[in-house]
Amino acid sequence: NSKVIQTPRYLVKGQGQKAKMRCIPEKGHPVVFWYQQNKNNEFKFLINFQNQEVLQQIDMTEKRFSAECPSNSPCSLEIQSSEAGDSALYLCASSLSGGAETLYFGSGTRLTVL
Amino acid sequence: AQKVTQTQTSISVVEKTTVTMDCVYETRDSSYFLFWYKQTASGEIVFLIRQDSYKKENATVGHYSLNFQKPKSSIGLIITATQIEDSAVYFCAMREYSNTNKVVFGTGTRLQVLP
């Protein structure tokens, strides 16, 4: 069973609507990743955090996506204005810091933009 | 640039046999970490096994083992005595020592284990 908790499991939005999803990383894991997995199984990196600080993010994330990992609250990823192309499985993963550390994934939020 | 390639999109095997899934990677780092994950039909992603680039010995965990061929930048996953419940999509991933903020995934190999 995933120790990384993602909610909601499914999310349906109309184009232009906001879409927000949450992630509680595994206890003690300071690093959180967000990926978008499309129907071709491709993992697209969106953003990652160490504690509350952004480590890296892609351009798309900077413009239409917002994300945060506040202390003592779930991490969140929000799409400000959903587009049809945003329909995908959004995966949150956490890990200890360090290259040898594996990622532990949540069950994902499947977003459908109508 | 970091890249991970899985060329096999789908494999079918009969249960109790052995299967090998291929993965090749590109990196400029001399030190890196290679991972295999399994994604079930429900979407759950589970870590299976890891190979550290500096280790010559192939990693083994349960009925999973790796065929690490560093000169070929290749890290194959071997599943012995396959079971029906091994049916899933298998992903290879890499994390570089110099840039642990980035984890790059292949596009996966779908394994179907038939009775």
gemmi code that builds the backbone of each chain (N, CA, C; Angstrom):
import gemmi

chains = {
    "A": [
        ("ASN", (0.831, -1.202, 0.000), (0.000, 0.000, 0.000), (0.867, 1.253, 0.000)),
        ("SER", (0.450, 2.259, -0.802), (1.203, 3.491, -0.893), (1.198, 4.201, 0.444)),
        ("LYS", (2.392, 4.690, 0.824), (2.459, 5.528, 2.006), (2.436, 6.978, 1.597)),
        ("VAL", (2.485, 7.224, 0.305), (2.308, 8.557, -0.233), (0.838, 8.670, -0.613)),
        ("ILE", (0.174, 9.637, -0.030), (-1.276, 9.743, -0.191), (-1.615, 10.871, -1.158)),
        ("GLN", (-2.297, 10.516, -2.222), (-2.726, 11.524, -3.178), (-4.241, 11.589, -3.215)),
        ("THR", (-4.752, 12.811, -3.270), (-6.190, 13.033, -3.404), (-6.450, 14.183, -4.360)),
        ("PRO", (-7.575, 14.161, -5.087), (-8.503, 13.042, -5.195), (-7.960, 11.978, -6.147)),
        ("ARG", (-8.591, 10.867, -6.213), (-8.163, 9.805, -7.116), (-8.527, 10.164, -8.556)),
        ("TYR", (-9.714, 10.760, -8.709), (-10.179, 11.199, -10.031), (-10.638, 12.644, -9.930)),
        ("LEU", (-10.410, 13.385, -11.043), (-10.764, 14.795, -11.091), (-11.240, 15.102, -12.510)),
        ("VAL", (-12.429, 15.660, -12.610), (-12.978, 16.010, -13.922), (-13.258, 17.500, -13.931)),
        ("LYS", (-12.707, 18.185, -14.934), (-12.855, 19.622, -15.029), (-13.178, 20.033, -16.464)),
        ("GLY", (-13.797, 21.165, -16.578), (-14.025, 21.748, -17.889), (-12.834, 22.614, -18.277)),
        ("GLN", (-12.710, 22.872, -19.550), (-11.590, 23.699, -20.008), (-11.687, 25.089, -19.381)),
        ("GLY", (-10.567, 25.568, -18.929), (-10.526, 26.875, -18.298), (-10.726, 26.835, -16.793)),
        ("GLN", (-11.161, 25.698, -16.274), (-11.375, 25.594, -14.827), (-10.055, 25.300, -14.101)),
        ("LYS", (-10.047, 25.627, -12.823), (-8.901, 25.273, -11.992), (-9.000, 23.804, -11.592)),
        ("ALA", (-7.835, 23.180, -11.498), (-7.790, 21.780, -11.054), (-6.704, 21.676, -9.995)),
        ("LYS", (-7.100, 21.204, -8.809), (-6.145, 21.137, -7.715), (-6.068, 19.727, -7.161)),
        ("MET", (-4.866, 19.277, -6.943), (-4.657, 17.955, -6.388), (-3.631, 18.037, -5.253)),
        ("ARG", (-3.719, 17.086, -4.345), (-2.897, 17.144, -3.145), (-2.082, 15.875, -2.955)),
        ("CYS", (-1.027, 16.032, -2.161), (-0.134, 14.899, -1.916), (0.445, 15.016, -0.517)),
        ("ILE", (0.343, 13.950, 0.237), (1.026, 13.864, 1.522), (2.195, 12.909, 1.346)),
        ("PRO", (3.417, 13.421, 1.414), (4.573, 12.532, 1.202), (4.737, 11.561, 2.363)),
        ("GLU", (5.542, 10.561, 2.129), (5.836, 9.615, 3.194), (6.542, 10.359, 4.325)),
        ("LYS", (6.213, 9.983, 5.535), (6.755, 10.646, 6.709), (8.273, 10.609, 6.702)),
        ("GLY", (8.881, 11.773, 6.895), (10.341, 11.835, 6.941), (11.001, 12.072, 5.605)),
        ("HIS", (10.230, 12.087, 4.532), (10.801, 12.322, 3.205), (10.773, 13.816, 2.902)),
        ("PRO", (11.944, 14.426, 2.718), (11.977, 15.864, 2.465), (11.807, 16.237, 0.988)),
        ("VAL", (11.960, 15.266, 0.100), (11.933, 15.569, -1.337), (10.634, 15.062, -1.950)),
        ("VAL", (9.979, 15.940, -2.704), (8.716, 15.602, -3.361), (8.813, 15.939, -4.841)),
        ("PHE", (8.403, 14.990, -5.666), (8.372, 15.174, -7.116), (6.919, 15.135, -7.593)),
        ("TRP", (6.640, 15.911, -8.628), (5.380, 15.789, -9.361), (5.710, 15.432, -10.808)),
        ("TYR", (5.025, 14.404, -11.308), (5.147, 13.987, -12.696), (3.763, 13.941, -13.332)),
        ("GLN", (3.755, 14.164, -14.616), (2.546, 13.966, -15.414), (2.799, 12.744, -16.300)),
        ("GLN", (1.921, 11.742, -16.196), (2.074, 10.547, -17.037), (0.969, 10.537, -18.078)),
        ("ASN", (1.338, 10.567, -19.347), (0.317, 10.614, -20.392), (-0.115, 9.202, -20.796)),
        ("LYS", (-1.023, 9.132, -21.759), (-1.578, 7.829, -22.154), (-0.540, 6.935, -22.831)),
        ("ASN", (0.575, 7.502, -23.247), (1.673, 6.710, -23.821), (2.673, 6.271, -22.749)),
        ("ASN", (2.306, 6.447, -21.511), (3.128, 6.057, -20.361), (4.358, 6.925, -20.147)),
        ("GLU", (4.461, 8.024, -20.861), (5.626, 8.895, -20.701), (5.512, 9.685, -19.398)),
        ("PHE", (6.592, 9.713, -18.662), (6.665, 10.511, -17.438), (7.230, 11.876, -17.793)),
        ("LYS", (6.455, 12.916, -17.502), (6.947, 14.272, -17.723), (7.164, 14.917, -16.362)),
        ("PHE", (8.396, 15.290, -16.081), (8.701, 15.959, -14.823), (8.068, 17.348, -14.817)),
        ("LEU", (7.449, 17.701, -13.694), (6.826, 19.023, -13.577), (7.607, 19.908, -12.612)),
        ("ILE", (7.783, 19.424, -11.395), (8.393, 20.242, -10.357), (8.818, 19.333, -9.217)),
        ("ASN", (9.830, 19.772, -8.463), (10.141, 19.068, -7.233), (10.550, 20.032, -6.143)),
        ("PHE", (10.434, 19.549, -4.930), (10.673, 20.352, -3.737), (11.606, 19.607, -2.804)),
        ("GLN", (12.360, 20.395, -2.051), (13.020, 19.843, -0.876), (12.491, 20.650, 0.290)),
        ("ASN", (11.763, 19.970, 1.155), (10.989, 20.659, 2.194), (10.072, 21.665, 1.500)),
        ("GLN", (10.164, 22.921, 1.803), (9.238, 23.883, 1.187), (9.818, 24.581, -0.042)),
        ("GLU", (11.080, 24.304, -0.361), (11.753, 25.026, -1.432), (11.679, 24.291, -2.770)),
        ("VAL", (11.404, 25.046, -3.832), (11.409, 24.470, -5.172), (12.847, 24.175, -5.588)),
        ("LEU", (13.066, 22.944, -6.059), (14.394, 22.568, -6.547), (14.497, 22.847, -8.047)),
        ("GLN", (13.566, 22.286, -8.773), (13.537, 22.482, -10.233), (12.102, 22.483, -10.698)),
        ("GLN", (11.841, 23.190, -11.784), (10.520, 23.117, -12.410), (10.679, 23.424, -13.890)),
        ("ILE", (9.742, 22.899, -14.683), (9.814, 23.154, -16.113), (9.023, 24.417, -16.440)),
        ("ASP", (9.226, 24.917, -17.647), (8.586, 26.181, -18.037), (7.073, 26.125, -17.923)),
        ("MET", (6.480, 24.985, -18.361), (5.025, 24.875, -18.329), (4.528, 25.065, -16.893)),
        ("THR", (5.276, 24.487, -15.998), (4.867, 24.581, -14.610), (4.896, 26.028, -14.131)),
        ("GLU", (5.887, 26.768, -14.601), (6.004, 28.141, -14.149), (4.813, 28.974, -14.625)),
        ("LYS", (4.279, 28.660, -15.801), (3.267, 29.540, -16.377), (1.840, 29.203, -15.981)),
        ("ARG", (1.431, 27.968, -16.072), (0.026, 27.624, -15.818), (-0.187, 26.780, -14.585)),
        ("PHE", (0.870, 26.249, -14.099), (0.770, 25.388, -12.933), (1.331, 26.136, -11.730)),
        ("SER", (0.747, 25.887, -10.585), (1.344, 26.375, -9.350), (1.422, 25.211, -8.372)),
        ("ALA", (2.464, 25.196, -7.600), (2.647, 24.091, -6.669), (3.315, 24.611, -5.411)),
        ("GLU", (3.009, 23.939, -4.324), (3.662, 24.287, -3.069), (3.695, 23.079, -2.160)),
        ("CYS", (4.613, 23.146, -1.212), (4.747, 22.107, -0.186), (4.937, 22.807, 1.156)),
        ("PRO", (3.853, 23.352, 1.704), (3.989, 24.071, 2.984), (4.288, 23.104, 4.121)),
        ("SER", (4.944, 23.621, 5.134), (5.246, 22.756, 6.278), (3.953, 22.401, 6.994)),
        ("ASN", (3.863, 21.169, 7.432), (2.716, 20.684, 8.201), (1.392, 20.698, 7.437)),
        ("SER", (1.473, 20.741, 6.109), (0.277, 20.669, 5.268), (0.604, 19.846, 4.035)),
        ("PRO", (-0.440, 19.301, 3.377), (-0.146, 18.538, 2.162), (0.491, 19.414, 1.091)),
        ("CYS", (1.288, 18.780, 0.236), (1.764, 19.457, -0.968), (0.583, 19.560, -1.929)),
        ("SER", (0.635, 20.512, -2.830), (-0.448, 20.650, -3.794), (0.102, 21.048, -5.153)),
        ("LEU", (-0.668, 20.650, -6.170), (-0.371, 21.037, -7.554), (-1.678, 21.561, -8.120)),
        ("GLU", (-1.667, 22.747, -8.677), (-2.888, 23.337, -9.198), (-2.646, 23.833, -10.612)),
        ("ILE", (-3.572, 23.474, -11.477), (-3.554, 23.994, -12.836), (-4.527, 25.164, -12.852)),
        ("GLN", (-4.034, 26.322, -13.216), (-4.846, 27.536, -13.106), (-5.988, 27.561, -14.105)),
        ("SER", (-5.723, 27.103, -15.306), (-6.736, 27.114, -16.367), (-6.536, 25.842, -17.182)),
        ("SER", (-7.358, 24.847, -16.889), (-7.140, 23.518, -17.487), (-7.362, 23.537, -18.987)),
        ("GLU", (-6.539, 22.738, -19.660), (-6.676, 22.550, -21.104), (-6.853, 21.052, -21.370)),
        ("ALA", (-7.418, 20.726, -22.536), (-7.651, 19.317, -22.867), (-6.362, 18.496, -22.793)),
        ("GLY", (-5.257, 19.098, -23.182), (-3.970, 18.415, -23.169), (-3.426, 18.130, -21.783)),
        ("ASP", (-4.091, 18.665, -20.773), (-3.657, 18.416, -19.399), (-4.218, 17.099, -18.865)),
        ("SER", (-5.128, 16.497, -19.616), (-5.705, 15.214, -19.192), (-4.590, 14.177, -19.096)),
        ("ALA", (-4.411, 13.630, -17.907), (-3.291, 12.717, -17.667), (-3.398, 12.188, -16.244)),
        ("LEU", (-2.466, 11.306, -15.909), (-2.318, 10.840, -14.533), (-1.213, 11.669, -13.896)),
        ("TYR", (-1.535, 12.330, -12.791), (-0.554, 13.153, -12.100), (-0.042, 12.367, -10.896)),
        ("LEU", (1.252, 12.166, -10.904), (1.882, 11.328, -9.895), (2.748, 12.160, -8.965)),
        ("CYS", (2.566, 11.925, -7.694), (3.412, 12.523, -6.671), (4.316, 11.425, -6.130)),
        ("ALA", (5.566, 11.755, -5.914), (6.503, 10.786, -5.349), (7.363, 11.500, -4.318)),
        ("SER", (7.743, 10.766, -3.294), (8.633, 11.358, -2.300), (9.849, 10.478, -2.101)),
        ("SER", (10.896, 11.077, -1.576), (12.102, 10.295, -1.281), (12.923, 11.003, -0.223)),
        ("LEU", (13.862, 10.251, 0.316), (14.914, 10.867, 1.109), (15.833, 11.606, 0.134)),
        ("SER", (16.639, 12.495, 0.628), (17.541, 13.208, -0.279), (18.744, 12.316, -0.580)),
        ("GLY", (19.270, 12.454, -1.781), (20.396, 11.614, -2.178), (20.063, 10.824, -3.427)),
        ("GLY", (21.066, 10.659, -4.267), (20.845, 10.016, -5.550), (20.464, 8.566, -5.476)),
        ("ALA", (20.899, 7.868, -4.437), (20.606, 6.445, -4.350), (19.211, 6.176, -3.828)),
        ("GLU", (18.526, 7.213, -3.422), (17.223, 7.015, -2.797), (16.140, 6.797, -3.843)),
        ("THR", (15.322, 5.790, -3.606), (14.254, 5.505, -4.534), (13.086, 6.444, -4.317)),
        ("LEU", (12.283, 6.593, -5.332), (11.047, 7.358, -5.211), (9.929, 6.428, -4.755)),
        ("TYR", (9.088, 6.943, -3.886), (7.895, 6.228, -3.467), (6.698, 7.012, -4.001)),
        ("PHE", (5.885, 6.323, -4.791), (4.805, 6.988, -5.505), (3.472, 6.863, -4.789)),
        ("GLY", (2.653, 7.889, -4.973), (1.255, 7.799, -4.605), (0.493, 7.100, -5.722)),
        ("SER", (-0.787, 6.920, -5.495), (-1.628, 6.225, -6.478), (-2.015, 7.110, -7.652)),
        ("GLY", (-1.733, 8.401, -7.528), (-1.983, 9.310, -8.633), (-3.358, 9.939, -8.616)),
        ("THR", (-3.474, 11.057, -9.294), (-4.755, 11.714, -9.552), (-4.968, 11.711, -11.056)),
        ("ARG", (-6.044, 11.077, -11.479), (-6.322, 11.038, -12.912), (-7.212, 12.219, -13.253)),
        ("LEU", (-6.674, 13.136, -14.012), (-7.395, 14.340, -14.408), (-7.946, 14.181, -15.814)),
        ("THR", (-9.224, 14.455, -15.948), (-9.867, 14.497, -17.258), (-10.393, 15.902, -17.476)),
        ("VAL", (-9.951, 16.519, -18.556), (-10.426, 17.859, -18.893), (-11.348, 17.742, -20.100)),
        ("LEU", (-12.597, 18.085, -19.884), (-13.604, 17.901, -20.944), (-13.610, 19.052, -21.941)),
    ],
    "B": [
        ("ALA", (23.113, 14.762, -22.155), (21.820, 14.852, -21.477), (21.396, 13.471, -20.996)),
        ("GLN", (20.626, 13.473, -19.938), (20.139, 12.229, -19.361), (19.023, 11.652, -20.212)),
        ("LYS", (19.105, 10.366, -20.492), (18.046, 9.728, -21.283), (17.965, 8.257, -20.947)),
        ("VAL", (16.740, 7.743, -20.930), (16.515, 6.317, -20.671), (15.605, 5.785, -21.769)),
        ("THR", (15.993, 4.682, -22.385), (15.241, 4.150, -23.514), (14.872, 2.690, -23.290)),
        ("GLN", (13.592, 2.412, -23.432), (13.102, 1.038, -23.396), (12.447, 0.784, -24.742)),
        ("THR", (13.031, -0.079, -25.528), (12.553, -0.270, -26.894), (11.440, -1.314, -26.996)),
        ("GLN", (11.350, -2.188, -26.027), (10.300, -3.209, -26.060), (9.019, -2.595, -25.502)),
        ("THR", (8.001, -2.493, -26.319), (6.760, -1.904, -25.823), (5.905, -2.940, -25.116)),
        ("SER", (5.978, -4.195, -25.579), (5.129, -5.227, -25.013), (5.780, -6.601, -25.150)),
        ("ILE", (5.659, -7.407, -24.094), (6.185, -8.783, -24.113), (5.128, -9.697, -23.507)),
        ("SER", (4.968, -10.869, -24.097), (4.087, -11.896, -23.519), (4.905, -13.148, -23.248)),
        ("VAL", (4.706, -13.717, -22.069), (5.397, -14.965, -21.723), (4.408, -15.884, -21.023)),
        ("VAL", (4.766, -17.150, -20.996), (3.966, -18.133, -20.265), (4.473, -18.171, -18.834)),
        ("GLU", (3.574, -18.312, -17.887), (3.979, -18.282, -16.482), (5.004, -19.375, -16.177)),
        ("LYS", (5.813, -19.084, -15.188), (6.890, -19.929, -14.685), (8.135, -19.879, -15.562)),
        ("THR", (8.100, -19.084, -16.619), (9.295, -18.922, -17.445), (10.043, -17.669, -17.020)),
        ("THR", (11.205, -17.433, -17.658), (12.032, -16.267, -17.357), (11.897, -15.239, -18.463)),
        ("VAL", (11.834, -13.981, -18.072), (11.712, -12.902, -19.047), (12.785, -11.850, -18.769)),
        ("THR", (13.284, -11.246, -19.821), (14.250, -10.156, -19.697), (13.707, -8.929, -20.402)),
        ("MET", (13.743, -7.800, -19.700), (13.319, -6.521, -20.287), (14.535, -5.613, -20.403)),
        ("ASP", (14.654, -4.991, -21.560), (15.841, -4.202, -21.878), (15.687, -2.737, -21.486)),
        ("CYS", (16.825, -2.123, -21.197), (16.846, -0.686, -20.910), (18.256, -0.178, -21.191)),
        ("VAL", (18.358, 0.872, -21.973), (19.656, 1.515, -22.170), (19.537, 2.970, -21.724)),
        ("TYR", (20.642, 3.523, -21.309), (20.604, 4.867, -20.743), (21.765, 5.686, -21.285)),
        ("GLU", (21.617, 6.999, -21.156), (22.684, 7.922, -21.545), (22.937, 8.870, -20.377)),
        ("THR", (24.192, 9.045, -20.065), (24.566, 9.977, -19.009), (26.006, 10.386, -19.180)),
        ("ARG", (26.335, 11.584, -18.704), (27.723, 12.039, -18.715), (28.360, 11.839, -17.347)),
        ("ASP", (27.527, 11.478, -16.392), (28.048, 11.277, -15.043), (28.796, 9.951, -14.947)),
        ("SER", (29.815, 9.961, -14.125), (30.537, 8.715, -13.882), (29.867, 7.926, -12.760)),
        ("SER", (28.982, 8.578, -12.036), (28.302, 7.923, -10.938), (26.801, 8.170, -11.062)),
        ("TYR", (26.026, 7.093, -11.009), (24.581, 7.229, -11.197), (23.895, 6.002, -10.612)),
        ("PHE", (22.576, 6.104, -10.543), (21.786, 5.045, -9.936), (20.664, 4.668, -10.893)),
        ("LEU", (20.439, 3.384, -11.052), (19.442, 2.870, -11.984), (18.375, 2.115, -11.207)),
        ("PHE", (17.143, 2.341, -11.558), (16.008, 1.777, -10.832), (15.046, 1.101, -11.799)),
        ("TRP", (14.359, 0.106, -11.287), (13.233, -0.482, -11.996), (11.995, -0.382, -11.112)),
        ("TYR", (10.901, 0.031, -11.763), (9.622, 0.156, -11.088), (8.577, -0.655, -11.865)),
        ("LYS", (7.520, -0.999, -11.164), (6.413, -1.742, -11.761), (5.137, -0.955, -11.537)),
        ("GLN", (4.373, -0.772, -12.625), (3.074, -0.094, -12.502), (1.969, -1.093, -12.804)),
        ("THR", (1.112, -1.319, -11.828), (0.037, -2.290, -11.994), (-1.136, -1.671, -12.739)),
        ("ALA", (-2.110, -2.490, -13.057), (-3.281, -2.028, -13.802), (-4.042, -0.940, -13.046)),
        ("SER", (-3.942, -0.941, -11.736), (-4.624, 0.085, -10.937), (-3.893, 1.423, -10.972)),
        ("GLY", (-2.683, 1.414, -11.523), (-1.886, 2.636, -11.599), (-0.832, 2.749, -10.524)),
        ("GLU", (-0.876, 1.863, -9.551), (0.091, 1.905, -8.459), (1.499, 1.613, -8.975)),
        ("ILE", (2.462, 2.402, -8.545), (3.861, 2.235, -8.968), (4.676, 1.783, -7.772)),
        ("VAL", (5.385, 0.682, -7.966), (6.133, 0.058, -6.881), (7.599, -0.065, -7.284)),
        ("PHE", (8.488, 0.293, -6.390), (9.926, 0.133, -6.605), (10.279, -1.346, -6.517)),
        ("LEU", (11.114, -1.802, -7.455), (11.513, -3.205, -7.465), (12.958, -3.414, -7.052)),
        ("ILE", (13.880, -2.718, -7.702), (15.294, -3.048, -7.545), (16.151, -1.892, -8.053)),
        ("ARG", (17.359, -1.772, -7.486), (18.268, -0.674, -7.829), (19.672, -1.200, -8.104)),
        ("GLN", (20.349, -0.549, -9.037), (21.753, -0.842, -9.316), (22.559, 0.446, -9.194)),
        ("ASP", (23.604, 0.423, -8.366), (24.501, 1.571, -8.264), (25.609, 1.395, -9.292)),
        ("SER", (25.948, 2.464, -9.990), (26.871, 2.347, -11.128), (28.258, 1.861, -10.732)),
        ("TYR", (28.643, 2.130, -9.490), (29.986, 1.763, -9.068), (30.088, 0.306, -8.614)),
        ("LYS", (28.967, -0.367, -8.545), (28.975, -1.768, -8.117), (29.035, -2.688, -9.333)),
        ("LYS", (29.972, -3.601, -9.319), (30.113, -4.526, -10.432), (29.124, -5.682, -10.337)),
        ("GLU", (28.754, -6.014, -9.099), (27.856, -7.161, -8.898), (26.432, -6.780, -9.267)),
        ("ASN", (25.765, -7.636, -10.008), (24.380, -7.402, -10.388), (23.467, -7.513, -9.176)),
        ("ALA", (22.548, -6.550, -9.039), (21.616, -6.576, -7.919), (20.583, -7.688, -8.096)),
        ("THR", (20.156, -8.241, -6.982), (19.124, -9.288, -6.976), (18.228, -9.078, -5.780)),
        ("VAL", (16.916, -9.117, -6.031), (15.917, -9.025, -4.963), (14.803, -10.002, -5.292)),
        ("GLY", (14.691, -11.038, -4.502), (13.638, -12.025, -4.751), (13.800, -12.633, -6.139)),
        ("HIS", (12.712, -12.611, -6.920), (12.820, -13.193, -8.267), (13.140, -12.149, -9.340)),
        ("TYR", (13.606, -10.967, -8.858), (14.091, -9.938, -9.767), (15.616, -9.883, -9.705)),
        ("SER", (16.248, -9.764, -10.865), (17.681, -9.541, -10.898), (17.990, -8.628, -12.076)),
        ("LEU", (19.177, -8.060, -12.032), (19.574, -7.122, -13.070), (20.771, -7.651, -13.840)),
        ("ASN", (20.818, -7.291, -15.108), (21.980, -7.585, -15.953), (22.592, -6.234, -16.310)),
        ("PHE", (23.570, -5.816, -15.510), (24.185, -4.505, -15.661), (25.407, -4.641, -16.557)),
        ("GLN", (25.353, -4.010, -17.711), (26.477, -4.018, -18.642), (26.906, -2.569, -18.848)),
        ("LYS", (27.794, -2.114, -17.997), (28.172, -0.705, -17.972), (28.777, -0.226, -19.292)),
        ("PRO", (29.657, -1.001, -19.936), (30.218, -0.526, -21.214), (29.160, -0.308, -22.292)),
        ("LYS", (28.055, -1.007, -22.171), (26.963, -0.867, -23.143), (25.870, 0.062, -22.642)),
        ("SER", (26.073, 0.654, -21.449), (25.036, 1.511, -20.839), (23.693, 0.800, -20.846)),
        ("SER", (23.715, -0.411, -20.357), (22.523, -1.245, -20.400), (22.209, -1.811, -19.020)),
        ("ILE", (20.941, -1.841, -18.666), (20.507, -2.396, -17.384), (19.231, -3.198, -17.620)),
        ("GLY", (19.376, -4.468, -17.893), (18.222, -5.312, -18.151), (17.618, -5.847, -16.867)),
        ("LEU", (16.303, -5.981, -16.843), (15.601, -6.572, -15.696), (15.240, -8.008, -16.054)),
        ("ILE", (15.590, -8.926, -15.189), (15.284, -10.341, -15.394), (14.307, -10.779, -14.317)),
        ("ILE", (13.191, -11.351, -14.754), (12.230, -11.916, -13.805), (12.210, -13.421, -14.026)),
        ("THR", (12.551, -14.164, -13.010), (12.538, -15.619, -13.120), (11.241, -16.165, -12.522)),
        ("ALA", (10.840, -17.336, -12.988), (9.630, -17.996, -12.485), (8.468, -17.017, -12.455)),
        ("THR", (8.162, -16.455, -13.608), (7.113, -15.429, -13.682), (5.764, -15.969, -13.211)),
        ("GLN", (4.985, -15.049, -12.646), (3.643, -15.371, -12.158), (2.639, -14.453, -12.846)),
        ("ILE", (1.399, -14.879, -12.849), (0.342, -14.083, -13.486), (0.355, -12.655, -12.947)),
        ("GLU", (0.560, -12.537, -11.640), (0.520, -11.205, -11.011), (1.726, -10.326, -11.346)),
        ("ASP", (2.683, -10.873, -12.095), (3.777, -10.036, -12.594), (3.344, -9.215, -13.799)),
        ("SER", (2.172, -9.496, -14.318), (1.652, -8.728, -15.451), (1.501, -7.268, -15.033)),
        ("ALA", (2.184, -6.384, -15.749), (2.228, -4.970, -15.380), (3.078, -4.240, -16.415)),
        ("VAL", (3.241, -2.943, -16.212), (4.172, -2.171, -17.033), (5.419, -1.896, -16.193)),
        ("TYR", (6.567, -2.163, -16.759), (7.835, -2.034, -16.051), (8.618, -0.848, -16.596)),
        ("PHE", (9.057, 0.010, -15.673), (9.775, 1.216, -16.035), (11.198, 1.180, -15.493)),
        ("CYS", (12.107, 1.613, -16.320), (13.495, 1.803, -15.960), (13.696, 3.300, -15.691)),
        ("ALA", (14.514, 3.645, -14.708), (14.733, 5.053, -14.381), (16.177, 5.274, -13.948)),
        ("MET", (16.629, 6.510, -14.080), (18.010, 6.836, -13.717), (18.056, 8.141, -12.928)),
        ("ARG", (18.960, 8.157, -11.964), (19.188, 9.354, -11.146), (20.701, 9.541, -11.088)),
        ("GLU", (21.169, 10.729, -11.506), (22.606, 10.982, -11.532), (23.089, 11.471, -10.177)),
        ("TYR", (24.307, 11.103, -9.839), (24.876, 11.513, -8.558), (25.029, 13.031, -8.499)),
        ("SER", (25.383, 13.642, -9.632), (25.643, 15.088, -9.624), (24.362, 15.910, -9.703)),
        ("ASN", (23.245, 15.275, -10.014), (21.980, 16.004, -10.120), (20.856, 15.108, -9.624)),
        ("THR", (20.807, 14.952, -8.322), (19.817, 14.033, -7.751), (18.411, 14.584, -7.822)),
        ("ASN", (18.282, 15.872, -8.216), (16.957, 16.461, -8.340), (16.195, 15.932, -9.533)),
        ("LYS", (16.896, 15.273, -10.423), (16.255, 14.825, -11.656), (16.233, 13.301, -11.720)),
        ("VAL", (15.053, 12.746, -11.957), (14.906, 11.298, -12.152), (14.221, 11.118, -13.495)),
        ("VAL", (14.883, 10.441, -14.403), (14.369, 10.274, -15.765), (13.886, 8.852, -15.956)),
        ("PHE", (12.721, 8.724, -16.571), (12.092, 7.413, -16.771), (12.070, 7.025, -18.247)),
        ("GLY", (12.106, 5.719, -18.491), (11.832, 5.204, -19.824), (10.323, 5.174, -20.045)),
        ("THR", (9.918, 4.725, -21.223), (8.496, 4.716, -21.561), (7.808, 3.402, -21.217)),
        ("GLY", (8.555, 2.492, -20.636), (7.934, 1.293, -20.093), (7.815, 0.130, -21.069)),
        ("THR", (7.775, -1.051, -20.490), (7.525, -2.298, -21.231), (6.346, -2.999, -20.567)),
        ("ARG", (5.325, -3.278, -21.353), (4.154, -3.968, -20.811), (4.401, -5.470, -20.849)),
        ("LEU", (4.343, -6.095, -19.700), (4.535, -7.545, -19.601), (3.199, -8.216, -19.346)),
        ("GLN", (2.907, -9.205, -20.173), (1.715, -10.026, -19.959), (2.175, -11.451, -19.690)),
        ("VAL", (1.803, -11.973, -18.549), (2.146, -13.351, -18.189), (0.893, -14.192, -18.367)),
        ("LEU", (0.997, -15.173, -19.254), (-0.163, -15.995, -19.613), (-0.129, -17.332, -18.885)),
        ("PRO", (-1.312, -17.866, -18.593), (-1.338, -19.169, -17.901), (-0.933, -20.305, -18.833)),
    ],
}
model = gemmi.Model(1)
for chain_id, residues in chains.items():
    chain = gemmi.Chain(chain_id)
    for i, (resn, *xyz) in enumerate(residues, 1):
        res = gemmi.Residue()
        res.name, res.seqid = resn, gemmi.SeqId(i, " ")
        for name, pos in zip(("N", "CA", "C"), xyz):
            atom = gemmi.Atom()
            atom.name, atom.element = name, gemmi.Element(name[0])
            atom.pos, atom.b_iso = gemmi.Position(*pos), 0.0
            res.add_atom(atom)
        chain.add_residue(res)
    model.add_chain(chain)
structure = gemmi.Structure()
structure.add_model(model)
structure.setup_entities()
